Amino acid sequence: MKSKVIIIGGGPTGLMAAYLLSQKKFDVTLYDRKPTFGRKFLLAGRGGLNITHSECREKFLEKYGNSAKIFEPILNNFSQNKLMSFCEMLGEKTFIGSSGRVFPKSFKSSPLLRSWLSKLKNQDVKMITNHDWVGWEDNKLIFKTGIKRITVDAEITLLALGGLSWPKLGSDGSWMKILEKYNIEVSKIQPANCGFFVKWSNIFKNRFAGFPLKAVELSFKNKKIKGEFIITTEGIEGGIIYSFSSILRDNINEMGSTEITIDLKPDFTIEKIKELLLKPRLKLTITNYLRKTLKLSEVAIGLLMELKNKGGTNNHEMSNLAYVIKNYKITLDKPFSIERCISTSGGISFNSINEDFMLVNKPNTYVAGEMLDWEAPTGGYLLQACISNGAFVANNIINKKRQNK
Ligand SMILES: Cc1cc2nc3c(=O)[nH]c(=O)nc-3n(C[C@H](O)[C@H](O)[C@H](O)COP(=O)(O)OP(=O)(O)OC[C@H]3O[C@@H](n4cnc5c(N)ncnc54)[C@H](O)[C@@H]3O)c2cc1C
């Protein structure tokens, strides 16, 4: 007789587990509370789906910080190359961009998701939507669907319920309260890959909200990264801000606010800037003068003017201005809310699961994906971790079954 597996959560983690288990002839039922599967995965494809990163395993694993050791066997089992081949098998070849990041040719998730769901259907996965999992009763799973409440027998369950970002897409962390009743440790959930609030002047935000600040270098503590980010009405987000977001968030938790340093002209030394600023200004406005002499962007000049508006610097002191251009300080008040971040940190503690990702306090119930306590920057590390984790748990279930035969 076929072994029955219930997978709850039809994001990339659950979809991958469903694919592998059904391929090995397990009787798989996939539930989701939403009317369709993979809603966050679809959203991820809106700005260009970055499915993984091509860098070497050692560098790749570093991105998971304290959890790197946990992801080592997971990535050995389902590597970046395997994910790229999987996409190709679904009909979407991938390519490596100049930054090393990997994208499907169409940049979108929709063709991948369509093909993935159709494979599951062909492999006889029962796919049930609009079913909200609300807990257990006498070891049976309870779902709410409309006004009905149903119970489902489960030999093996995989929970792949996601983190807490963009809750309207389905993952809202309602599982935390359920798991806490079983003494399953869940660490604090916090925004990750998020923007930060900055108190801009009205003049600055009205003029520059939505503009990217390109080719700058952000430094914080002893980390420096060149790149770009976006000015928003409420602060800053995107690009290199996401790469720093976990340390910035942790520092704000400790200090109440934090300060980053931006080099607005990273390719010029301070001496070179000082030399260029010696050129006579003649009748040029300071804005035009900075644009002509240093080729600073409108936003970069706007930032300098913002300091002037706030009385922070005297723009006639050219030597000081050169220093400010190389060391522009921005104070960050707090991270943007969880609802609008890319991912979340925190979740089910690794102390609560065994090496197969089975909950110690709930035998035959496995967990995987973003609902676990790890975090990683954007750049393909999130999807690779979730999909590989789904594959790892599926293979553990398959191997266990084989050993018990
Ligand atoms: C705007 C945006 C852009 C992103 N871009 C990228 C990117 O380019 N590259 C990258 O690597 N990552 C990206 N991510 C992150 C990535 O999408 C997530 O890390 C990934 O989707 C998490 O997968 P998951 O399967 O663990 O959870 P999810 O995708 O969140 O899926 C969980 C599923 O569980 C269901 N569910 C939850 N609770 C219940 C319940 N009680 N009952 C029934 N069903 C339930 C939800 O409806 C959902 O369908 C992006 C995220 C966002 C928000």
The ligand as an SDF file (V2000), in Angstrom:
LIG
                    3D

 53 58  0  0  0  0  0  0  0  0999 V2000
    8.4880   40.6240   -3.1560 C   0  0  0  0  0  0  0  0  0  0  0  0
    9.3050   39.3640   -2.9590 C   0  0  0  0  0  0  0  0  0  0  0  0
   10.3070   39.0500   -3.8550 C   0  0  0  0  0  0  0  0  0  0  0  0
   11.0880   37.9040   -3.6570 C   0  0  0  0  0  0  0  0  0  0  0  0
   12.0710   37.6190   -4.5660 N   0  0  0  0  0  0  0  0  0  0  0  0
   12.8640   36.5440   -4.3670 C   0  0  0  0  0  0  0  0  0  0  0  0
   13.8830   36.2070   -5.2990 C   0  0  0  0  0  0  0  0  0  0  0  0
   14.0040   36.8160   -6.3760 O   0  0  0  0  0  0  0  0  0  0  0  0
   14.7160   35.1700   -4.9960 N   0  0  0  0  0  0  0  0  0  0  0  0
   14.5950   34.4490   -3.8280 C   0  0  0  0  0  0  0  0  0  0  0  0
   15.3980   33.5420   -3.5970 O   0  0  0  0  0  0  0  0  0  0  0  0
   13.5740   34.6910   -2.9810 N   0  0  0  0  0  0  0  0  0  0  0  0
   12.7230   35.7140   -3.2090 C   0  0  0  0  0  0  0  0  0  0  0  0
   11.6960   35.9690   -2.3310 N   0  0  0  0  0  0  0  0  0  0  0  0
   11.5220   35.0630   -1.1560 C   0  0  0  0  0  0  0  0  0  0  0  0
   10.8010   33.7640   -1.5100 C   0  0  0  0  0  0  0  0  0  0  0  0
    9.6670   34.0220   -2.3080 O   0  0  0  0  0  0  0  0  0  0  0  0
   10.3970   33.0420   -0.2150 C   0  0  0  0  0  0  0  0  0  0  0  0
   11.5380   32.8540    0.5900 O   0  0  0  0  0  0  0  0  0  0  0  0
    9.7480   31.6800   -0.5170 C   0  0  0  0  0  0  0  0  0  0  0  0
    8.5550   31.8410   -1.2470 O   0  0  0  0  0  0  0  0  0  0  0  0
    9.4320   30.9130    0.7780 C   0  0  0  0  0  0  0  0  0  0  0  0
    8.9420   29.6500    0.4030 O   0  0  0  0  0  0  0  0  0  0  0  0
    8.0780   28.7560    1.3760 P   0  0  0  0  0  0  0  0  0  0  0  0
    7.5520   27.6400    0.5320 O   0  0  0  0  0  0  0  0  0  0  0  0
    8.8750   28.4040    2.5900 O   0  0  0  0  0  0  0  0  0  0  0  0
    6.8650   29.6700    1.8570 O   0  0  0  0  0  0  0  0  0  0  0  0
    5.7370   30.4290    1.0040 P   0  0  0  0  0  0  0  0  0  0  0  0
    6.1680   30.6790   -0.3780 O   0  0  0  0  0  0  0  0  0  0  0  0
    5.3640   31.5910    1.8370 O   0  0  0  0  0  0  0  0  0  0  0  0
    4.5480   29.3720    0.9620 O   0  0  0  0  0  0  0  0  0  0  0  0
    3.8540   28.9810    2.1230 C   0  0  0  0  0  0  0  0  0  0  0  0
    2.4430   28.5360    1.7330 C   0  0  0  0  0  0  0  0  0  0  0  0
    1.7840   28.0610    2.9050 O   0  0  0  0  0  0  0  0  0  0  0  0
    0.4230   28.4720    2.8730 C   0  0  0  0  0  0  0  0  0  0  0  0
   -0.0650   28.5010    4.2520 N   0  0  0  0  0  0  0  0  0  0  0  0
    0.4240   29.2080    5.2890 C   0  0  0  0  0  0  0  0  0  0  0  0
   -0.2730   28.9550    6.4030 N   0  0  0  0  0  0  0  0  0  0  0  0
   -1.2250   28.0420    6.0680 C   0  0  0  0  0  0  0  0  0  0  0  0
   -2.2440   27.3570    6.8010 C   0  0  0  0  0  0  0  0  0  0  0  0
   -2.4200   27.5510    8.1030 N   0  0  0  0  0  0  0  0  0  0  0  0
   -3.0380   26.4720    6.1520 N   0  0  0  0  0  0  0  0  0  0  0  0
   -2.8620   26.2260    4.8170 C   0  0  0  0  0  0  0  0  0  0  0  0
   -1.9130   26.8440    4.0730 N   0  0  0  0  0  0  0  0  0  0  0  0
   -1.1050   27.7430    4.6970 C   0  0  0  0  0  0  0  0  0  0  0  0
    0.4690   29.8500    2.2360 C   0  0  0  0  0  0  0  0  0  0  0  0
   -0.7790   30.1890    1.6820 O   0  0  0  0  0  0  0  0  0  0  0  0
    1.5730   29.6740    1.1830 C   0  0  0  0  0  0  0  0  0  0  0  0
    1.0430   29.2970   -0.0680 O   0  0  0  0  0  0  0  0  0  0  0  0
   10.8690   37.0690   -2.5290 C   0  0  0  0  0  0  0  0  0  0  0  0
    9.8340   37.3790   -1.6420 C   0  0  0  0  0  0  0  0  0  0  0  0
    9.0540   38.5010   -1.8510 C   0  0  0  0  0  0  0  0  0  0  0  0
    7.9450   38.8180   -0.8700 C   0  0  0  0  0  0  0  0  0  0  0  0
  1  2  1  0
  2  3  1  0
  2 52  2  0
  3  4  2  0
  4  5  1  0
  4 50  1  0
  5  6  2  0
  6  7  1  0
  6 13  1  0
  7  8  2  0
  7  9  1  0
  9 10  1  0
 10 11  2  0
 10 12  1  0
 12 13  2  0
 13 14  1  0
 14 15  1  0
 14 50  1  0
 15 16  1  0
 16 17  1  0
 16 18  1  0
 18 19  1  0
 18 20  1  0
 20 21  1  0
 20 22  1  0
 22 23  1  0
 23 24  1  0
 24 25  2  0
 24 26  1  0
 24 27  1  0
 27 28  1  0
 28 29  2  0
 28 30  1  0
 28 31  1  0
 31 32  1  0
 32 33  1  0
 33 34  1  0
 33 48  1  0
 34 35  1  0
 35 36  1  0
 35 46  1  0
 36 37  1  0
 36 45  1  0
 37 38  2  0
 38 39  1  0
 39 40  1  0
 39 45  2  0
 40 41  1  0
 40 42  2  0
 42 43  1  0
 43 44  2  0
 44 45  1  0
 46 47  1  0
 46 48  1  0
 48 49  1  0
 50 51  2  0
 51 52  1  0
 52 53  1  0
M  END
$$$$
